[in-house]
Every structure is written in C-alpha cells, then in structure tokens.
Amino acid sequence: MSKLAALLTQKQFVLTAEISPPKGPGIKKLKENIRLLSPYVQALNITDCQRAIVRMASWAACKVILDEGAEPILQVTCRDRNSIALQADLMGAAALGISNVLCLTGDPVKVGDSPSSKSVFEMESVKLLTLMKSLQNGLDGAGNKMNSRTRFFPGAVVNPTLKGGTGQIERMKKKIEAGAAFFQTQANYDTADFADFLKTALPLNVPILAGILVLHSSEVAHYIHDNIPGIQLPQEILSRLEKSRDPEKEGISIALESMKSLRPYCAGFHLMTIRKESLIPQVVKGFHE
C-alpha cells in the first residue's frame, strides 16, 4: 500500500502538490522542486504533458521523485497513447515502484505547442480506470495473464462545481465504479459553490483532495480566467489582485481563505501554482498556523 493510500484509509488529512516535468532531459530544477516541496506535502503529482505541451515523460519524472525519497503520483492521460502504450507505461511504472496513478482524459492537442500532432483518445478516463482494474487483477486489456498484477492506488479528477447541474457528481460515480479510490479536483474560486460541491459529494464516501491553484499576479489570474477550461474567477478575486501592492501575498491569502472554508468537507488539499512552486511552502505554513 502506498503512503498516500495508507493516510487516506486512516482518514488523516493529506496535502499533495503538483510539479510539471522539465522540457528536456535536464533534472536539476526538478530535483530542486522536489526538495523544496516534499517536506510540506505527503505526495507529489507529476503532470503528463499538461495542456498538450511536450515535456519529459511523467513516469520518468516520478522515478526521480522516488530516487529523492519522496512519494509520486503518476498522471496518465489518454490523449497521446492507444491502449497498448497505456498498458506498457503502467506495467513499467509498477515495475519502478510507482504506486499512485491519477487517470485523466487529457487536454486537446490544439491548445499545446504541437498543434499539428494527432490525438489518440482511444479511451477516456473512465475506460482507463477500467483497464487499470484489469491490470490490478493480473490480466491485460485483452484478458491475457500477466506475470504479476499491478498494485496501484488509482485516482481520478473532477471539476468541482455544481453550476449547470450535478453532472460532475454523476461522472464521479462512474469513475468510482470503474475503480477510482480517490479524487483530486480542479480549482474553483467560488468558495460557496466549491463547498456545496464537496458537501454533495460526501455521501460517495471517497476521499477528495480539493484543488487550490495559488495565484501570484493579476496577469496570471486573468490568464487562468480566460484560457483554462472549467475555471472562472469571480470579479472580486481579480480586483483584489489588481489592487494589491503585494500580489503574491494576496494570492496566498486567497488560497488560505479557501482552504480554511473547505477543510471540513474534504480529505485534504492538492496545491498547484503556475511556475511559482516557492509559494506552496508558504501556503502550507499559513494553513498550519
């Protein structure tokens, strides 16, 4: 059992953080971020060519995390691989000792830095979870026996909003049926809506790590508002950052306000930034004060 699985099973409050792997084979900065963040969180996510931008393979960066003595969460998207390649990567990850896997469908190719590439999308996240369930039982996707079963702690993502109906809750139910044992959410800066979503999801009885994307400038806030699907920032948040003399401090305050409001309704938090990993330790310290 992974450390993350054990903590969530014991209903201990958990913090995770997200790191983007490098664009190239150099790992100096990756190691620096691992060493910076690992004392403050229980596990580190490595994104899988997030926003369709070419970067080091997620499983390779996860191996660096293991070598640094920390616990990784491998993100796997369906955009770039068919079922054969997905299974090959998952078998390899299991052999390397990577225990936690987060299943995602993936961002469309057109938003990234290789828009002429072809998407695969042979499956989406629910089908990927179902495929993993087969590997967990010692069989590949075609029903052929493997020499050993995988022992992953499988997770999934969810957009934490009830605006427009309860479709996300129904999507969670399908993912749970397919094998998801925990969830990490995207960010939602409407704290009341976020809390309502988490309250509605409580009866599902699956740990949810609420996503907190820490802002550090009004420019970043407007970029997220305009370009990140599924995330809309209230005008109040945009105005606070525009007017602040210290936007980083204001962004930390916004994050902490959300965390303290949401804490009763989630199993932990998943902390994210846009190229400002140094803010995460400050957020964690503020949360524990």
C-alpha positions in Angstrom: 0.0 0.0 0.0 1.3 3.5 -0.9 1.9 6.1 1.8 -0.9 8.2 0.3 -3.4 5.2 0.3 -2.5 4.4 3.9 -3.0 8.0 5.1 -6.4 8.4 3.3 -7.5 5.0 4.5 -6.7 6.1 8.1 -8.7 9.3 7.4 -5.7 11.5 8.0 -5.7 15.0 6.4 -3.4 15.0 3.4 -1.6 17.6 1.3 -0.3 17.0 -2.2 1.4 19.3 -4.7 1.9 19.4 -8.4 5.1 19.7 -10.4 5.4 20.0 -14.2 8.3 17.8 -15.5 11.1 19.6 -17.4 11.0 20.3 -21.1 14.1 18.3 -21.8 16.2 15.7 -20.1 17.8 18.0 -17.5 16.5 17.3 -14.0 18.3 19.9 -11.8 15.3 22.2 -11.4 13.0 19.1 -11.0 15.2 17.9 -8.1 15.2 21.4 -6.6 11.3 21.5 -6.7 11.1 18.0 -5.2 13.4 19.0 -2.3 11.6 22.3 -1.8 8.1 20.8 -1.6 8.5 17.2 -0.2 8.9 18.4 3.4 5.5 20.1 3.3 3.3 17.5 1.4 2.7 13.8 1.5 2.9 13.2 -2.2 3.9 15.0 -5.4 1.9 14.9 -8.7 3.8 14.8 -12.0 1.7 16.1 -14.9 1.6 14.2 -18.2 2.3 16.8 -21.0 -0.3 19.1 -19.4 -2.1 21.4 -21.8 -0.6 19.3 -24.6 2.8 20.8 -24.1 5.7 18.4 -24.8 7.7 17.6 -21.6 9.6 14.7 -20.0 7.5 11.5 -19.6 5.6 11.6 -16.3 6.8 8.1 -15.3 10.5 9.2 -15.7 10.0 12.3 -13.5 8.2 10.1 -10.9 11.3 7.9 -10.8 13.3 11.0 -9.9 10.9 11.6 -7.1 11.4 8.1 -5.8 15.1 8.5 -6.0 14.8 11.6 -3.9 12.9 9.7 -1.2 9.5 11.2 -1.8 6.2 9.7 -3.0 5.0 10.4 -6.5 1.5 10.4 -8.1 1.8 9.5 -11.8 -0.6 11.3 -14.0 -1.6 9.4 -17.1 -3.7 10.9 -19.9 -5.4 9.1 -22.8 -4.7 11.8 -25.4 -1.3 10.5 -26.7 -1.4 6.7 -26.4 -3.5 3.8 -27.5 -4.4 1.1 -25.1 -1.2 -0.9 -25.9 1.0 2.0 -25.0 -1.0 2.9 -21.9 -0.7 -0.7 -20.6 3.0 -0.7 -21.4 3.6 2.5 -19.4 1.5 1.3 -16.5 3.4 -2.0 -16.3 6.7 -0.1 -16.4 5.5 2.3 -13.7 4.6 -0.6 -11.5 8.0 -2.2 -12.0 9.7 1.1 -11.0 7.7 1.1 -7.7 5.3 3.9 -8.6 2.1 3.2 -6.6 -0.2 6.1 -7.2 -1.8 6.8 -10.6 -4.2 9.6 -11.5 -6.2 8.9 -14.6 -7.2 11.8 -16.9 -8.6 12.1 -20.4 -6.2 14.9 -21.4 -6.3 18.4 -22.9 -6.9 18.7 -26.6 -3.8 18.9 -28.8 -4.8 22.2 -30.3 -4.1 24.1 -27.1 -0.5 23.0 -26.8 2.9 23.6 -28.6 2.5 20.8 -31.2 -1.0 21.6 -32.7 -0.3 19.5 -35.8 0.1 16.3 -33.8 -2.6 13.7 -33.9 -4.7 12.9 -30.9 -5.4 9.3 -30.0 -8.2 9.3 -27.4 -8.8 5.6 -27.9 -10.3 5.8 -24.5 -11.1 8.4 -21.8 -10.6 8.4 -18.1 -13.4 6.0 -17.1 -12.2 3.4 -19.6 -8.6 3.9 -18.5 -9.7 3.2 -14.9 -11.5 0.1 -16.1 -8.3 -1.0 -18.0 -6.3 -0.5 -14.8 -8.8 -2.6 -12.9 -7.9 -5.5 -15.2 -4.2 -5.0 -14.6 -4.9 -5.0 -10.9 -6.4 -8.5 -11.4 -3.3 -9.7 -13.3 -4.8 -9.6 -16.8 -4.1 -7.2 -19.6 -6.8 -5.5 -21.5 -7.2 -8.5 -23.9 -7.6 -10.9 -21.0 -4.1 -12.4 -21.2 -2.5 -13.4 -18.0 0.4 -11.2 -16.7 3.4 -12.4 -14.8 2.3 -10.3 -11.8 -0.6 -8.0 -11.1 -0.2 -4.3 -10.5 -0.9 -2.8 -7.1 -1.8 0.8 -7.9 -3.8 3.2 -5.8 -6.0 4.6 -8.6 -7.3 8.1 -8.6 -9.3 10.5 -10.9 -10.0 14.1 -11.3 -13.2 16.1 -11.1 -14.3 19.7 -11.9 -15.7 20.9 -8.5 -18.7 22.9 -9.4 -22.5 22.3 -9.2 -23.3 25.2 -11.6 -25.3 23.8 -14.5 -26.5 20.7 -12.6 -25.0 17.7 -10.9 -23.2 16.2 -13.9 -19.8 16.1 -12.2 -21.3 14.1 -9.3 -22.7 11.5 -11.8 -19.3 11.4 -13.6 -17.6 10.7 -10.2 -20.0 7.8 -9.6 -18.9 6.3 -13.0 -15.3 6.7 -12.1 -15.8 5.1 -8.7 -17.5 2.2 -10.3 -14.5 1.9 -12.6 -12.1 1.8 -9.7 -11.2 5.3 -8.6 -10.2 5.2 -4.9 -9.6 9.0 -4.5 -10.1 12.2 -6.3 -8.2 15.4 -6.9 -10.2 18.4 -8.1 -9.5 21.4 -10.3 -9.6 24.8 -8.7 -12.9 26.6 -8.0 -12.6 30.2 -6.8 -16.3 30.4 -6.0 -15.8 29.1 -2.4 -19.5 28.7 -1.7 -20.1 26.7 -4.9 -16.9 24.7 -4.1 -18.2 23.9 -0.6 -21.6 22.9 -1.9 -20.0 20.5 -4.4 -17.9 18.9 -1.7 -20.9 18.6 0.6 -22.9 16.9 -2.2 -20.0 14.5 -2.9 -19.6 13.5 0.8 -22.1 10.5 0.5 -19.9 9.0 -2.2 -17.5 8.1 0.7 -14.4 8.5 -1.4 -11.5 10.8 -0.3 -11.4 14.1 -2.2 -8.4 16.4 -2.3 -9.7 19.9 -3.1 -7.6 21.7 -5.7 -6.1 25.0 -4.7 -4.4 26.9 -7.5 -2.3 29.6 -5.8 -2.3 32.9 -7.7 0.6 35.3 -7.7 -0.3 38.2 -10.0 -3.3 39.7 -11.7 -1.8 38.7 -15.1 -1.8 35.1 -14.1 -5.3 35.4 -12.7 -6.6 36.8 -15.9 -4.8 34.2 -18.0 -6.4 31.4 -16.0 -9.8 33.1 -16.2 -9.6 33.5 -20.0 -7.7 30.3 -21.0 -8.1 27.4 -18.5 -11.3 25.4 -19.3 -13.6 25.0 -16.4 -12.1 27.7 -14.2 -13.8 31.1 -13.9 -12.5 33.7 -11.3 -15.1 36.0 -9.6 -14.5 39.7 -10.2 -13.8 40.1 -6.5 -10.7 37.9 -6.8 -9.5 39.6 -10.0 -9.9 43.0 -8.3 -8.1 42.0 -5.2 -5.0 41.0 -7.2 -5.2 44.1 -9.4 -5.3 46.5 -6.5 -2.8 44.7 -4.2 0.7 46.1 -3.7 1.9 42.6 -3.0 0.0 40.2 -5.3 1.9 37.1 -4.1 0.9 37.8 -0.5 -2.6 38.5 -1.7 -2.7 35.2 -3.6 -1.6 33.3 -0.6 -4.3 35.0 1.5 -6.9 34.0 -1.1 -5.7 30.4 -1.0 -5.7 30.2 2.8 -9.2 31.7 3.0 -10.5 29.0 0.6 -8.7 26.2 2.5 -10.0 27.2 5.9 -13.6 27.3 4.5 -13.3 24.0 2.7 -11.4 22.0 5.3 -14.5 20.4 6.9 -15.7 18.9 3.7 -12.6 17.3 2.1 -9.9 14.8 2.9 -7.1 17.2 2.0 -5.9 19.7 -0.5 -4.0 19.5 -3.8 -1.8 22.6 -4.2 -0.9 24.0 -7.6 0.9 27.0 -9.0 1.9 28.3 -12.4 5.7 28.3 -12.2 5.8 29.6 -8.6 6.5 26.4 -6.5 8.1 28.6 -3.8 4.7 29.8 -2.8 3.5 26.3 -1.7 5.6 26.0 1.5 4.3 29.5 2.5 0.7 28.3 1.9 1.2 25.1 3.9 2.8 27.1 6.8 -0.1 29.5 6.9 -2.6 26.7 6.8 -1.0 25.0 9.8 -0.8 28.2 11.9 
